[in-house]
Amino acid sequence: MRLSQMLWVTLREDPAEAELTSHKLLLRAGYIRRVGSGLYVYLPLMWRVLQKISAIVREEMNDTGAQECLLTQLQPAELWQESGRWDTYTKAEGIMFALTDRANREVGLGPTHEEAITAIARDTIRSYRQLPQHLYQIQTKFRDEIRPRFGLMRGREFIMKDGYSFHDSEESLKETYYAMDRAYRKMFDRCGLKFRAVEADSGAIGGSGSQEFMVLAEAGEDDILFTEDGSYAANVEKAVSLPPDAVPSPFDKFEKVHTPKAGTIESVGKMLKCDPTQLVKQVLYQVIYDNGMIVLVLISIRGDRDVNEVKLQNELTKLAGNYGGKAIINLQVADAESQQKWAHSKLPLGFISPSLDDSYIDKSSGVNPKLLRLADRTAADLQNFVTGADESDYHVVGANWGKDFPLPAVVNLDKAKAGDRAVHNPSQILQTARGIEVGHIFQLGTKYSKAMKATYTNEQGEELPLVMGCYGLGVSRLAQAAVEQSYDKDGIIWNKVIAPYHVIVTVPNIGDVKQMEVGEKLYDALKTAGVEVLLDDRDERAGVKFKDADLVGIPYRVVTGKAIADGKVEIVNRATKVATLVEIDAVVAYLQSELIPS
């Protein structure tokens, strides 16, 4: 392709809208253009990158025996109502674009396709003899993000590969799940990415187990925890650990003590000369279920630990039926503003005990009249601990569960962090890294097939729900993640496998007949040899062309400059910036050898 004929405009300054380096570079280098909040056009260079990534994905998916299809982007509300996710996605999480058509039917633009594919399976799969089945698609998805940002990382429209498998047993599901694990690793390896596969929370998709694939990058939105031995990695939402051992308590007698203005862990520890590991702090949350019920949740946790709100949400979702609900609409710390709506009297914040009286809840407020009390395991293990006395400026010391305070239901709500010990091997210490989620695979089980009555008949003639798996990969997100992982002060550094072109032939002065003649000759020869090549034949200064070549990140630049007088051209490796003089007649062979996948 000749740059003089390409729709390609570069920018000298960083766009004001962009925060991440990769977002800035893709805009500046002419790969994408913003047309609205979270909406981007893939310009010709970007489309070539996306096609190459899609080709790798297809090859690896097809190699596992998966079958490609294309599902409808517009989905009827009835399917989502069958699974119970319509209200979750349109109201609780609010990420689905929902509308009413001219026949007054509710429809939504697909953020994901579990319901649609389950409906297809329900209509087409009858017998165990048809199983397993694995279908996938590469398609545009839509999500109404509250705050679209970071370009293709968190947009409202994006390209995704999503696959779904159907089985007659958990064992069969696991075979496909692990096949997908291997396939995804191959995809990311082929794209030249440094990544980690980590245990993950299944979120609104559901299922018994899931794994995320994280491209490692400092600008990643997700924290991951891992061990050096390679035996454990998880995102921080899912991670478990062994916290540091609690320091023995200096108190052996239960008593109430005056702690004026000591409303924080640090201040009470300093005043009472005790370690944070011997304190039990209370964190008060407010949860709103989808039926409108508001429940106050009092969490008791060790003073040096924090509540993992994803784990908390999962626990509270399990308890939704106790309050007549199915899903959570909102979960937040019960701050001063929310307390004004339900508190009968002012709470002793900073001095609350595990036995805070239910009478603090105004019975006319519409809030459930009893606190839901939960204790993290870190608090449940303590003896002779320090905690609030339900009176401002007072704590109790030497407290014990079952004697001084009833022990609430014990759950794992602790947020694992770097420096904790690993559960699988306490000698291994958790380390942290930042990552960009580009893939997520799930063992769904029968969540959707039971809800939507998608069944098969087994060998004994019994009708059973299909066992399902789900496998997602963000194609457009992966492209930007590759940039976020590989750039320098001058621009993008593409891996040669997914770069839009392999080579850019730069003619410094198109008015020089010899330079142009050599440039045209190499351009034609490289095309004939199957090398993807650009010819920079623009009427621009040489410095502009060199800067643009670095910015756009094409792996190799061939310069038809002064060296042509000696029968040579300069070939510059974009990643290393090493320049090599090569005989003109040897350029094609040289580049072909360089472009062989390593």
C-alpha positions in Angstrom: 0.0 0.0 0.0 1.2 3.5 -0.9 1.0 5.9 2.0 0.2 8.7 -0.5 -3.0 6.9 -1.3 -3.9 5.6 2.2 -6.4 7.3 4.5 -3.9 7.9 7.3 -3.4 10.9 9.5 -1.0 11.1 12.4 -1.2 13.5 15.3 1.8 15.3 16.9 0.1 15.9 20.3 -1.6 13.6 22.7 -5.4 13.8 22.5 -6.9 15.3 25.6 -9.4 12.4 25.9 -6.7 9.7 26.3 -5.2 8.6 29.6 -3.4 5.3 28.9 -0.3 5.4 26.7 -1.7 2.8 24.4 -4.9 4.8 23.9 -2.8 7.9 23.1 -0.6 6.1 20.6 -3.4 4.4 18.8 -5.1 7.8 18.3 -1.9 9.6 17.4 -0.7 6.9 15.0 -4.0 6.9 13.0 -5.2 3.4 14.1 -8.6 4.5 15.6 -10.9 7.5 15.7 -13.4 8.4 18.4 -16.9 9.2 17.2 -18.7 9.2 20.5 -18.3 8.3 24.2 -16.8 4.8 24.2 -17.3 4.4 20.4 -14.3 4.1 18.1 -13.8 3.5 14.4 -11.2 1.0 13.4 -9.3 2.7 10.6 -7.5 0.6 7.9 -4.3 0.0 9.9 -6.2 -1.2 13.0 -8.5 -3.3 11.0 -5.5 -5.2 9.6 -4.3 -5.8 13.2 -7.7 -7.1 14.3 -7.9 -9.4 11.3 -4.6 -10.9 12.1 -5.6 -11.5 15.8 -8.9 -12.9 14.6 -7.1 -15.3 12.3 -4.9 -16.6 15.1 -8.0 -17.0 17.3 -9.9 -18.9 14.5 -6.9 -21.2 13.8 -6.5 -22.2 17.4 -10.3 -22.5 18.0 -10.8 -24.6 14.9 -7.8 -26.8 15.9 -9.8 -27.8 19.0 -12.8 -28.9 17.0 -14.9 -25.8 17.8 -17.3 -24.7 15.1 -17.7 -21.1 14.1 -21.2 -19.5 13.8 -22.7 -16.0 14.1 -25.5 -15.3 16.6 -27.9 -12.3 16.5 -26.7 -9.1 18.1 -30.3 -8.1 18.9 -31.8 -10.5 21.5 -35.4 -10.8 22.8 -35.9 -10.0 26.4 -37.9 -13.2 26.9 -34.7 -15.3 26.6 -33.0 -13.2 29.3 -36.1 -13.3 31.5 -36.0 -17.1 31.3 -32.5 -17.1 32.7 -33.3 -14.5 35.3 -30.7 -12.0 34.0 -32.8 -9.4 32.3 -33.3 -7.3 35.4 -29.7 -7.9 36.5 -28.3 -6.6 33.2 -30.8 -3.9 32.5 -31.3 -2.6 36.1 -29.0 -4.0 38.7 -25.8 -3.7 36.7 -27.4 -1.6 33.9 -24.9 -2.6 31.3 -27.3 -3.8 28.6 -28.6 -1.5 25.9 -32.3 -2.3 26.1 -35.1 -0.9 23.9 -38.6 -1.5 22.7 -39.3 -2.1 19.1 -42.3 -0.9 17.1 -44.3 -3.9 18.1 -43.7 -3.0 21.7 -41.4 -6.0 22.2 -38.4 -5.5 24.6 -35.1 -6.4 23.1 -31.4 -5.8 24.0 -28.1 -5.5 22.2 -26.0 -8.5 23.3 -23.3 -7.9 25.8 -22.9 -11.7 25.9 -24.8 -14.6 24.3 -25.4 -17.4 26.9 -29.1 -17.1 26.5 -29.1 -17.0 22.7 -26.9 -20.1 22.4 -28.8 -22.0 25.1 -32.0 -21.4 23.1 -30.3 -22.8 20.0 -29.1 -25.9 21.9 -32.6 -26.4 23.4 -34.1 -26.5 19.9 -31.4 -28.6 18.3 -29.8 -31.0 20.8 -31.9 -34.0 21.7 -29.6 -36.9 22.5 -26.3 -37.7 24.3 -25.1 -38.9 20.9 -24.9 -35.3 19.7 -22.6 -34.3 22.5 -20.2 -32.6 23.1 -20.8 -29.5 21.0 -18.7 -26.4 20.9 -19.7 -23.3 19.0 -18.0 -19.9 18.8 -18.3 -16.5 17.1 -16.2 -13.4 16.6 -18.6 -10.5 16.8 -19.3 -7.0 18.0 -20.7 -6.7 21.6 -22.4 -3.8 23.3 -22.1 -2.7 27.0 -23.5 0.5 28.4 -20.5 1.4 30.5 -21.1 4.0 33.2 -17.7 5.6 32.4 -16.3 4.5 29.1 -12.5 5.1 29.2 -9.1 4.0 28.0 -10.1 3.6 24.4 -10.7 0.0 23.3 -10.1 -1.2 26.9 -13.5 -0.2 28.2 -15.7 0.9 25.4 -19.4 0.6 24.8 -18.8 -1.4 21.6 -16.1 -3.9 21.1 -15.1 -7.1 19.2 -15.1 -10.3 21.1 -14.7 -14.0 20.5 -17.2 -15.9 22.6 -17.6 -19.6 22.6 -20.1 -22.0 24.3 -19.9 -25.8 24.8 -22.5 -28.4 25.7 -21.8 -31.7 27.4 -23.4 -34.7 29.1 -21.1 -34.6 32.1 -18.8 -32.4 34.2 -15.9 -34.6 33.1 -16.6 -33.8 29.5 -16.9 -30.1 30.3 -13.6 -30.1 32.0 -11.9 -31.7 28.9 -13.1 -28.8 26.8 -12.3 -26.2 29.5 -8.7 -27.4 29.7 -8.5 -27.6 25.9 -9.5 -23.9 25.9 -6.9 -23.1 28.5 -4.3 -24.6 26.2 -5.7 -22.9 23.1 -5.8 -19.5 24.8 -2.2 -19.8 25.9 -1.2 -20.6 22.3 -3.1 -17.6 21.1 -1.4 -15.2 23.4 2.0 -16.8 22.8 1.6 -16.4 19.1 0.6 -12.7 19.5 3.9 -12.2 21.4 2.3 -11.3 24.7 3.5 -11.7 28.3 0.6 -13.0 30.3 -0.6 -14.9 33.3 -3.6 -17.2 33.7 -5.2 -16.6 37.0 -8.1 -17.9 39.1 -11.1 -15.5 38.8 -14.5 -14.7 40.2 -17.3 -15.7 37.8 -19.4 -12.6 38.4 -22.8 -12.2 36.7 -21.9 -15.0 34.2 -22.0 -17.6 37.0 -20.7 -21.1 37.2 -18.5 -23.2 39.4 -15.1 -22.1 38.3 -13.4 -19.7 36.0 -10.0 -18.5 34.9 -8.8 -15.1 33.5 -6.0 -14.4 31.2 -4.1 -11.3 32.0 -1.7 -9.4 29.8 0.9 -8.0 32.1 1.2 -4.2 32.0 1.8 -1.5 34.6 -1.3 0.3 33.4 -3.6 -2.7 33.9 -6.8 -2.2 35.7 -6.6 -5.5 37.6 -4.3 -6.5 40.4 -3.1 -10.1 40.3 -1.4 -12.1 43.1 1.0 -15.0 42.3 3.7 -17.1 43.7 7.2 -17.5 42.3 6.9 -21.3 42.1 4.2 -20.9 39.4 1.7 -23.0 41.3 -0.8 -20.2 42.1 -2.1 -17.0 40.5 -5.4 -15.3 41.0 -6.9 -11.9 40.5 -7.3 -10.0 43.8 -11.1 -10.5 43.7 -10.7 -14.2 43.9 -7.4 -14.7 45.6 -7.1 -16.5 48.9 -4.1 -16.5 51.3 -2.9 -17.2 54.8 -2.6 -13.8 56.5 0.3 -13.1 58.9 -0.2 -14.8 62.3 -1.9 -12.7 64.9 0.4 -11.3 67.6 -0.6 -12.8 71.1 -2.9 -10.5 73.0 -1.6 -8.6 75.9 -5.0 -8.7 77.6 -6.3 -11.6 79.8 -9.2 -9.9 81.4 -12.4 -8.5 79.8 -13.0 -4.9 80.6 -14.2 -1.6 79.2 -11.5 1.0 78.7 -11.6 4.7 77.9 -10.1 5.4 74.5 -10.9 9.1 73.8 -10.9 10.0 70.1 -9.4 6.7 69.2 -11.8 5.8 66.4 -9.2 4.3 64.0 -7.2 1.0 64.1 -4.0 2.9 64.3 -5.0 5.3 67.1 -6.6 2.6 69.3 -3.6 0.3 68.8 -1.3 3.2 69.8 -3.3 4.1 72.8 -3.8 0.5 74.1 -0.3 -0.6 73.1 -1.7 -3.6 71.1 -1.1 -4.8 67.6 -3.7 -4.4 64.8 -3.9 -8.1 64.6 -5.5 -8.2 68.0 -8.3 -5.8 67.1 -11.7 -6.8 65.6 -13.1 -4.0 63.6 -16.7 -3.7 62.3 -17.5 -2.5 58.8 -21.1 -1.7 58.1 -22.5 -2.2 54.6 -25.9 -1.6 53.0 -27.2 -4.0 50.4 -30.2 -3.4 48.2 -31.8 -6.5 46.6 -33.7 -6.5 43.4 -37.1 -6.6 45.2 -36.2 -3.3 46.9 -35.3 -4.9 50.3 -32.5 -3.0 52.1 -30.4 -5.0 54.5 -27.7 -3.7 56.8 -24.7 -6.0 57.0 -22.2 -5.8 59.9 -18.9 -7.4 59.1 -16.4 -8.3 61.8 -12.8 -8.6 60.5 -9.3 -8.5 61.9 -8.0 -5.0 62.3 -5.1 -5.3 59.8 -7.3 -6.8 57.1 -9.8 -5.4 54.5 -13.1 -6.7 53.2 -13.1 -8.2 49.7 -16.3 -6.7 48.4 -16.6 -9.2 45.5 -16.5 -12.1 48.0 -19.0 -10.2 50.1 -21.3 -9.7 47.2 -21.2 -13.4 46.4 -22.1 -14.3 49.9 -24.9 -11.8 50.0 -26.2 -13.1 46.7 -26.4 -16.6 48.2 -28.6 -15.1 51.0 -30.9 -13.1 48.7 -33.7 -15.7 49.0 -33.8 -15.1 52.7 -35.0 -11.6 51.9 -37.3 -12.4 49.0 -34.8 -11.3 46.3 -32.7 -13.0 43.6 -29.9 -10.5 42.9 -28.1 -7.5 44.3 -28.8 -4.0 42.8 -26.4 -2.1 45.0 -23.8 -2.8 47.7 -22.0 0.0 49.5 -20.5 1.0 52.8 -23.3 2.5 54.9 -22.0 6.1 54.9 -23.2 9.1 56.8 -25.7 10.1 54.1 -27.4 6.6 53.9 -27.4 6.4 57.7 -29.6 9.5 57.9 -32.3 7.5 56.1 -32.5 4.6 58.5 -30.6 5.3 61.7 -32.9 5.7 64.7 -30.0 7.5 66.6 -26.4 8.4 65.8 -24.1 5.4 65.6 -20.9 5.3 67.6 -18.7 5.1 64.5 -15.2 3.9 65.2 -16.4 2.3 68.4 -19.0 -0.3 67.1 -18.9 -3.8 68.6 -20.0 -7.1 66.9 -23.2 -6.9 69.0 -24.4 -3.5 67.8 -28.0 -3.4 68.8 -30.7 -3.7 66.1 -32.6 -0.8 67.7 -30.3 1.6 65.9 -32.5 0.8 62.8 -35.6 2.9 62.6 -38.5 0.5 62.1 -40.3 3.0 59.9 -37.4 3.4 57.5 -38.4 0.4 55.3 -35.0 -1.2 56.1 -34.9 -4.8 57.3 -35.2 -4.5 61.1 -32.3 -6.9 61.9 -28.6 -6.5 61.1 -27.1 -9.4 59.1 -24.0 -10.2 61.0 -21.0 -12.0 59.4 -17.5 -12.6 60.7 -14.4 -13.1 58.6 -12.3 -16.1 59.6 -9.4 -13.8 60.6 -11.6 -12.3 63.3 -13.2 -15.7 64.3 -9.8 -17.1 65.3 -8.9 -14.4 67.8 -8.9 -14.7 71.5 -8.8 -11.9 74.1 -9.2 -9.4 71.4 -10.0 -5.6 71.4 -13.1 -4.2 69.8 -15.6 -1.4 70.1 -17.9 -0.9 73.1 -20.9 0.6 71.2 -20.1 3.8 73.0 -18.1 6.7 71.7 -14.6 6.9 73.1 -14.7 3.4 74.6 -13.4 0.0 73.6 -13.4 -3.4 75.4 -10.3 -5.5 75.8 -9.8 -9.2 76.5 -13.0 -10.1 74.6 -13.8 -13.7 73.5 -16.3 -15.2 71.1 -19.0 -17.3 72.7 -18.4 -15.6 76.1 -18.5 -11.8 75.6 -19.9 -11.7 72.0 -21.9 -14.3 70.0 -19.9 -15.5 67.0 -21.7 -14.6 63.8 -21.7 -16.8 60.8 -18.1 -17.3 59.7 -17.3 -16.7 56.0 -14.1 -15.9 54.0 -14.3 -12.2 53.2 -10.6 -11.3 53.7 -8.9 -9.5 50.9 -5.6 -11.2 50.0 -2.6 -9.0 49.4 1.0 -9.1 48.5 3.1 -10.3 51.4 0.6 -12.9 52.6 1.5 -16.6 52.6 0.2 -18.9 49.9 -2.4 -21.5 50.9 -0.8 -24.3 48.8 2.6 -23.7 50.3 3.0 -21.3 53.3 6.7 -20.8 52.5 5.6 -19.1 49.2 4.9 -15.4 49.6 2.3 -13.8 47.4 3.6 -11.2 45.0 1.7 -8.7 43.0 1.5 -7.5 39.4 -0.8 -5.4 37.2 -2.7 -7.0 34.4 -5.2 -6.3 31.6 -7.9 -9.0 31.3 -8.1 -10.2 27.7 -9.7 -13.6 28.2 -12.0 -15.4 30.6 -13.2 -19.0 30.5 -16.0 -20.4 32.7 -17.3 -23.8 33.8 -21.0 -22.8 33.8 -22.5 -26.2 34.7 -26.3 -26.3 34.4 -27.1 -22.7 35.5 -28.6 -21.7 32.1 -29.8 -25.0 30.9 -31.9 -25.6 34.0 -33.4 -22.1 33.9 -34.1 -22.4 30.2 -35.0 -26.1 30.1 -32.3 -27.1 27.7 -32.1 -30.8 28.1 -30.8 -34.0 26.4 -31.8 -37.6 26.7 -29.0 -39.9 28.1 -28.3 -43.5 27.3 -30.8 -44.7 29.9 -33.5 -42.5 28.4 -33.5 -39.9 31.2 -34.0 -36.2 30.4 -31.2 -34.2 31.9 -30.0 -30.5 31.7 -27.1 -29.8 29.4 -23.8 -29.1 31.1 -22.3 -25.9 29.7 -19.0 -24.0 29.4 -18.3 -20.5 28.2 -15.1 -19.0 26.8 -14.6 -15.3 26.0 -11.7 -13.4 24.5 -11.6 -9.6 23.8 -10.1 -9.2 20.3 -10.1 -5.4 20.2 -9.0 -5.2 23.8 -6.2 -7.6 23.1 -4.9 -5.4 20.3 -4.7 -2.4 22.6 -3.2 -4.5 25.4 -0.4 -5.5 23.0 0.4 -1.8 22.5 0.3 -1.1 26.3 2.9 -3.9 26.7 5.2 -2.8 23.9 6.0 0.8 23.2 8.8 3.3 23.7 9.1 7.1 23.7 8.8 7.2 19.9 5.7 5.1 19.5 4.3 1.6 19.1 6.4 -1.5 18.8 4.3 -4.2 17.1 5.1 -7.9 17.3 5.7 -8.9 13.7 2.9 -11.5 13.8 0.1 -9.0 14.4 1.6 -5.8 13.0 -0.5 -4.3 10.3 2.4 -4.5 7.8 5.8 -6.1 8.1 7.9 -3.5 6.4 7.7 0.2 5.5 9.9 1.3 2.6 10.8 5.0 3.2 11.9 7.2 0.4 13.5 10.2 2.1 13.3 12.5 -1.0 10.7 11.5 -3.6 12.3 14.2 -5.9 15.4 12.1 -6.1 14.9 9.8 -9.1 17.3 7.2 -7.9 15.8 7.0 -4.4 12.4 6.7 -5.8 13.4 4.1 -8.4 15.0 1.9 -5.7 12.0 2.4 -3.4 9.6 1.3 -6.2 11.8 -1.7 -7.0 11.9 -2.9 -3.4 8.2 -2.3 -2.9 7.3 -4.4 -5.9 9.8 -7.2 -5.0 8.6 -7.4 -1.4 5.0 -7.6 -2.5 5.8 -10.4 -5.0 7.6 -12.3 -2.2 4.5 -12.1 0.0 5.9 -9.6 2.4 3.3 -7.1 3.6 4.8 -3.7 2.7 4.0 0.0 2.8 5.7 2.5 0.6 6.1 6.0 2.1 6.0 8.0 -1.1 4.5 11.1 0.5 5.8 14.5 -0.3 7.1 15.1 3.3 10.5 15.8 4.9 12.6 12.8 5.7 12.4 13.6 9.5 8.6 13.5 9.4 8.6 10.2 7.6 11.1 8.7 10.1 9.0 9.9 13.1 5.8 8.5 11.6 7.4 5.2 10.9 8.5 4.9 14.6 5.1 6.1 15.8 3.1 3.6 13.7 5.4 0.7 14.8 6.0 -1.3 11.6 8.6 -3.9 12.5 11.2 -3.0 9.8 12.0 0.2 8.0 13.9 0.2 4.7 15.4 3.6 3.9 16.5 4.3 0.3 18.9 7.1 1.4 22.6 7.9 0.7 23.7 4.3 0.9 22.1 3.5 -2.5 25.2 5.1 -4.1 27.1 2.0 -2.8 24.3 -0.3 -3.9 22.9 -0.6 -0.4 19.9 0.4 1.8 19.5 0.8 5.5 17.2 -1.6 7.3 16.1 -0.5 10.8 14.7 -2.9 13.3 11.9 -1.0 15.1 12.2 -3.0 18.3 15.9 -2.7 18.7 16.6 0.4 16.6 19.6 -1.4 15.2 20.3 -0.2 11.6 21.9 -2.6 9.1 23.2 -1.8 5.6 22.1 -4.5 3.2 22.8 -5.0 -0.5 19.7 -3.9 -2.5 19.5 -7.3 -4.2 19.6 -9.1 -0.9 16.9 -7.0 0.9 14.0 -9.5 0.2 15.9 -12.5 1.4 17.2 -10.6 4.5 13.7 -9.5 5.5 12.2 -12.9 4.8 14.6 -14.5 7.2 13.9 -11.8 9.8 10.2 -12.3 9.5 10.2 -16.0 10.2 8.2 -16.5 13.4 10.6 -17.1 16.3 
